[in-house]
């Protein structure tokens, strides 16, 4: 839905969940915002299928685990037959993380945790998150068909990593930030990066329980070695370090080398990890030997940090609006005038390769 249409009519939402309590609670929360109209609820995908045809919602909230047909199977059918914005409602468990990451791969725009019914005092922040993500989903660009890599390419990506004897220093560093739509955008970048690339540090807005499974999925897709970052870990060429979901990731210099530092400080821009925190540390400790990439995401986290990186002499790249699921974070960086190149997602790696060379 375009921004002008969003202003002229309410966002029609259908809530799909097998729990009667959740089917009551989510509409109550969403109805607090005058821009949202919850047009109905459904207890399973079969009821949802009929209500989608009848009610023509703009956005779905979809339970991951449901009887008769699980949410991922329903989502896969939906994206094949009638692509539309979907926000997954997931339990914050390791199993829930794997399923939710699969849903994002299929085409879901975003996800929220199952609300904690017994913690009514926390529902205020939960309501803010749910409402903002549903509203962002309404204007998101939907990927109706996931990118499919050829078999040989995938096989090559999971072969044992070759020794990187050609690298003697870790001078160059790539810093990437992303949020909504970022898990798949990061995958599209990493899957094309050669094994012998400079070290990469990544902050993706993600819950604590999701970051390790996400790193594992990226490791299987990339020729580089991908891991969840640990405090004091040396940053090596050919390796990718993803911020844990409950800590800020910073880069510090230790002699001639870079190391990861994890910080348990306050949220920045309502996020922990925060892209601004990462970019600021890279600006201060790597300077002109770094490159920053800001991918799809809701909000403005990363824009000020990218400005600091540009002022420190780093090259700055932002994903363009057309290929972003939500052009919030990269768009804010463009507004600040700190972006050297605004490029489509599929050309980011070629731009990185030119910088590396």
C-alpha positions, 0 to 999 in steps of 0.5 A: 500500500502506498503512503498516500493510500495509507493516509486516506484509509485504514489498514485492514488487518486479519488476525490468525491464531488458534488461541482464543485469548490471542484472537481477543488480545491482538485486536484490542491492541491494534484497535488502539491506533486509529489508522488500523481496522481489525476486520476479523479473526481466524482460528486456523488457516482454512478459516483464514483462507475464506476470510481473506477472500471475503474481507480483503485485508491489507495485512495478516498477523499469523501464528507460527504454530496452528492445528490443521496446517502450520503457519509456515505451510499456509504462508508458503501457499499464500505467497505463491497464490496471493502475496500480501504483507504478513507479520508472524507471531512467534514464541521466543524459543529456539524452535520458534526462531528457526520457524520464524526465520524460515517464514521470513525467507518465504516472504513474511515481512516481520515478526513479533513475539507472542504477548506475555499475558501474565505481564500486563505492565509490559503490554504497553511497549508490546503494543507499540511494537506490534502497531508499528510493525503492522503499519510498516508491513502495510507499506512494505514491498512483498517478495512473492517468489524467494530467490532460488540459488542453483544447486551447485552454488549452494553446495559450494557454499557449505564446503569446508573453508579454505585457508586464507593465507593471502591475508596478512592483516585485517586492515579493511573491515565491512560493517553492515546494519539492517532491520525489517527485511534484513535477514534475507537481505543479509543472506543475499549479500553473504551468499555472494561474498568470496571466502577470502573477503575482509572481516564483516561485522553485522548488527541486525535487529533481532531477539536474543533467541534468534541471533544464534540460529540466524548466524547458523543459517548464514554460515550454511549459506555463505562461503565465509565463516559466520558466527554469533560474535563473542566478547574479545573475539579477534576479527579475521578475514573470511569471517562474519560476526553477527551481534548477539540479540541482547548486546550491542556489538562494537569494534575495538582495535588491539594493536594491529588487530580488530576485536569484537566487544559486547556491551550490555548498555542501554538501548539506543534508538529503542534497539539493542543491538543498535546499528548506530553503536556498531557504526560509531565504534567502526568510525572511531577505530577503523576510520577510512579502512572501513566501509558501511552498508545500510540495508532495509529496515524500519526506523532511523537506527544507523543513519547517524552512525553512518554519518560518523563513518563518512566523516571518518573517511569510510565509504558508505553504501545504502540499499535503494528504495525499490529493493528494500522491504522498508526504506526507513533506515537507508532512507534516513541516511540518504536524508542526512546526506552521508551516503556515497552510493545508493544501489539495488541489493543485487549490486551491493557485493559488486560495489564491495568487491571494487572497494576491496580491490 
